[in-house]
Every structure is written in C-alpha cells, then in structure tokens.
C-alpha cells in the first residue's frame, strides 16, 4: 500500500479558538438557541460548560438529543429570553 505524501503545508501558526463573550455567562440550566446556519436553530437547555467556556453541551428540546458545541465550530449559541 502506498503512503500518501502531503507537501506544501502552510507555515502559519494554529490559532487558539476563543469563545464569544456571552459564552462565558452560560451556566447549566440556561435556556439557549443553537444556531447552526441562518434559518436553522434548535432550542435547548445548557447541560454542561467546560472550565474555559470553549465547549458547551446542550440538551435539545423535543427529544432531539444532546449536542456538543465548540467555540471553533462556527455554531452560535444565543441565550433565550425568559
């Protein structure tokens, strides 16, 4: 089996993903909307937040399961109005 050789890797350093400021206010039990793309949003409840606030677990409403969102995924989490 031949090995695949990759050349021409960019020399730019890898940038650290930083969560949006409002992610730092999220707490377990908060109601949120997970916006995957314009027009595609899923409401749910925050289940867990990592210590650095870069990862959020959300239990989606309607039995759609639990989803993990990382701040570098390009997915927006918006707190819902009470």
C-alpha positions in Angstrom: 0.0 0.0 0.0 1.4 3.4 -1.0 1.8 6.1 1.6 0.1 9.4 0.8 2.7 12.2 1.0 1.5 15.7 1.8 3.6 18.7 0.9 3.1 22.4 1.0 1.7 22.7 4.5 1.1 26.4 5.3 3.6 27.8 7.8 1.0 29.9 9.6 0.7 29.0 13.3 -2.5 27.4 14.6 -4.7 30.0 16.3 -6.4 29.3 19.6 -10.2 29.2 19.4 -11.7 31.8 21.7 -15.3 31.7 22.9 -17.6 34.7 22.4 -18.0 36.9 25.5 -21.6 35.7 26.1 -20.5 32.1 26.2 -18.6 33.0 29.5 -22.0 33.8 31.1 -23.6 30.4 30.2 -24.5 28.2 33.1 -26.1 24.8 33.5 -29.8 25.1 33.1 -29.8 28.2 30.9 -32.2 28.2 28.0 -30.5 28.8 24.7 -30.9 28.6 20.9 -28.2 26.7 19.0 -27.9 28.4 15.5 -26.3 26.0 13.1 -26.9 28.2 10.0 -29.2 31.0 9.0 -32.7 29.7 9.4 -31.6 26.5 11.3 -31.8 26.9 15.0 -32.6 24.4 17.8 -33.8 25.5 21.3 -32.5 23.6 24.3 -31.0 23.8 27.8 -27.3 24.0 28.7 -26.3 20.7 30.3 -22.6 21.4 30.9 -19.9 24.0 30.2 -16.1 23.4 30.2 -13.9 25.3 32.6 -12.6 27.6 29.9 -16.1 28.1 28.3 -14.9 26.8 24.9 -17.2 23.7 25.0 -20.9 23.6 25.8 -23.2 20.6 26.0 -26.8 21.4 25.1 -29.9 19.1 25.6 -32.0 19.9 22.6 -35.8 20.3 23.0 -38.2 17.7 21.6 -36.1 14.7 22.3 -33.5 15.5 19.7 -30.7 14.5 21.9 -27.7 16.2 23.4 -25.1 18.1 21.3 -21.6 19.3 21.9 -20.7 22.7 20.6 -17.1 24.0 20.4 -16.4 27.7 20.0 -14.4 27.0 16.9 -17.2 25.2 15.2 -18.8 28.3 13.7 -22.1 27.5 15.6 -23.7 30.3 17.5 -25.3 29.8 21.0 -27.7 32.6 21.9 -29.4 32.8 25.3 -33.2 32.8 25.1 -35.3 35.4 26.8 -37.1 34.1 29.9 
